[in-house]
Amino acid sequence: MNDKLKKLIRIREIPLLFFLFAVAILGSFISPYFLLSANFSAIFLGLSLDAIIVIAMCMLLISGGFDLSVGANLAFSGMICAIAMANFGLPWPVACIAAILSGTLVGVVNGLMVTRFYVNPLIATLGMMTIVRSLVLIVSGDRSMSSFPKAFQWIGQGKIFDIPNPIWIFIILVILAEIVLRTMKIGRLPFFVGSNAQAAELSGLRVKKIQFILYAICGCAAGIAGVVSAARLNAAFPLAGNGAELRIIAAAVIGGCSLSGGQGSIVGALLGVILMAMINNLLILTGVPIYWQGFVAGSVLIGAVGFDEYSKRKRGDIRS
Amino acid sequence: MSDVNHDKPALYSAGSLIEIKLKNISKKFPGVQALDKVDFFVKSNQVHALVGENGAGKSTLVKIIAGIEIHDDGTLTINDKDIVFSSPREAQNHGVSIVHQEADLFPALTVAENVFANNLPTKGFLKTVDFRKIQNETNELLVKFGHPEIKSTDVVNSLSVGQRQIVEIIKALSLNSNIIIFDEPTAVLTPSETDILFSIINDLKKNNIAIIYISHRLEEIKKIADYVSILKDGKLMATKKINNINTDEMIKFMVGRDLKDIFEESKNKIGEEKILEVKNLNNPKFFDNISFDIKKGEIVGFSGLIGAGRTELALTLFGFYKATGGTVILNGKNITINNPSEAIIEGIVYVSEERREKGLFTDMSIKNNLISPNLNHVTNKGILQNDKINNLTSKSINQLNIKTNDAENLVLKLSGGNQQKIALGKWLPKNPKLLIIDEPTRGVDVGAKQEVYKILRQLAKDGTSIMLISSELPEIIGLCDRAIVMHNGKINGQLEKKDFSEELILKYASGYANLNSLNINTKNNLSHE
């Protein structure tokens, strides 16, 4: 058991957790509001959409894949949900399902492009991102839609045991995904595919099928996030999720995912999202001009990855 | 065009004489003593050939000379001056170039740009590339070496493998090299291309250039070399003037050790039933009309030169490539295999010759590698069972004698031998009917080689049929019950164990003989084609 603990420490979570605490303690000195539960609740509510998507993005990154279309997909699914209710008068549960399906469909197309037509994931999903952004404008006419049924709004605004629903949603998804990844056979597959796709193929794994499913899951997660977003704001905006894709990928990488695949964990990726959100929150609380946010986020990203790669080479885990 | 302008400095240095000497050179890689106190020399106007089995240390030795690797011990002198090359660039500055087996060129650029890639001449205030100059000089050289059909403006992509090699040679010349290393240059050449290469080498020799020539084909060495050095397991076995040694003696030095030490007498109980029957298998890209069979518990060796189509045949049987025609019968049942996953379900497994690229998850743990094809064995209703994983791992580690203190160690930290044991051993829990193993001991030290052989023997004894692809003749002869020799995508010969001989296999492999026209007793044919 002790050995296992050591292995866990070598993965990114533990140092990340320490860093997180350090930021929290620092924050409590800098701003008296930082550690208030209201502030924390706000932080977590704010990061819940990213957290939902980062779960799927993390699995995709582990398999060596990549999806830039999640932000656009979030806006698209939210809009589909809104249109289904407002223009077609569908009951809200049906609208939710339609939205999640449309998100999944975007993922399916990504998966087809990458696995069947051999389009580079960066190109495929970059193209998809612009296509879907455009689709959002086409179906919405560049107008926000709002005023949804109360029951629908509850998804995003309601609370259970005083914790907002979006937080519950991502916590449940994180736990489910983490169980799958750590304990189930199918959870091992992304690691093998990402570590060495050729060896995985020659070991009898259906590499393309696995990659395809992971792209579909990523689209599905963006769909769920789109629904939650619409419900929480009681509105679907054409520009929802703008820039989310890079923010999410950066957070996952800070959390230990590698762009070349084969490593990463969902808890790590989640911690990455939390860390970035906390730092941003702290910057706002201390009145640092908002222009600095990108500067800090970029520095953290480069610093975390640089440090990790450097120490790995020092340990000899990678031959440079 | 034959009169080259002599006012310009010659593109190849006909001027200075050079002599390079290596003394007591040693080099250790993790787990392998690649070179052990090796002496070597070559000087202008000489061709010094380097022979030895795979893993004997030939490549390491020339890499040290070319500045790609740095020796741990020993001295290297050029014209009696001590020198250590810390980079290929430095070696090039001293006139050392390698002509690689697989041409090391920029495929999308022109011949002229490739030739002058390292030192593009410029002109004018803006230092623009002097394309006219590089084209003219390249053309001159091409003409000089009898290849006016290659144009300096051709894109390398459009050239044949042999033509690419000529470009590489010309590139080496443009660097003013006076030592040129040829690393198995003929492995990818046709016989007529080989003849052209030899006449080029003779030309170079006359122009004061010193040549180091690596090859597996001993008959070539008799033709082209002045000296031959034979390496075995990192040790220098002999350095001889070429006239003072014959092919048989070279082979004896190469194989050196008593084969009996490594290959215990085979006592396979080969069954009567044919496990695998392949009939008229076709794949126009790689091979055609392949028919053979393998019996239960039989080890059948596949010999042949690089490019003979052995690996492609294996990958086709494994479902990685698709056959365009023919039938495969496994256990009496006609099978069609569309992908490796289906092959594995049928009981066919494959161990790649490129174990890092295709066989292993090097950045993952030993444990994860060992369970990778066996996930169904270690799960219960889709949930991974830690006790089953640990059982399987520790059993495999013991059975394969993998030297490690922790199954969680990363595979990339293991020696080549231990890595190979994992690449092979991960299949054992599946009890395969047919194991296809490609170059099982490439880059593996002698001790681990024996262990790999032991594992293969044990598997055969337990009834697994083995298709063993190997370029090492002693391996074919010592380990296999039968040998099939391929040449240019065809089966060119089949030998029963009692007929095994290196010469015979080499003959079949180089295509010089085929079943009908072969006269076994004329051994000397080898040196005269």
Interface residues (C-beta under 8 A of the other chain):
Chain A: D3 K7 T183 M184 K185 I186 G187 R188 F191 F192 S195 N196 Q198 A199 A200 E201 L202 S203 G204 L205 R206 G262 Q263 G316 D317 I318 R319
Chain B: F318 F320 N339 P340 S341 A343 I344 I345 Y350 S352 E357 K358 G359 L360 F361 T362 D363 M364 N368 I371 S372 P373 L375 N376 T379 G382 I383 L384 D406 E408 L410 L412 K413 K426
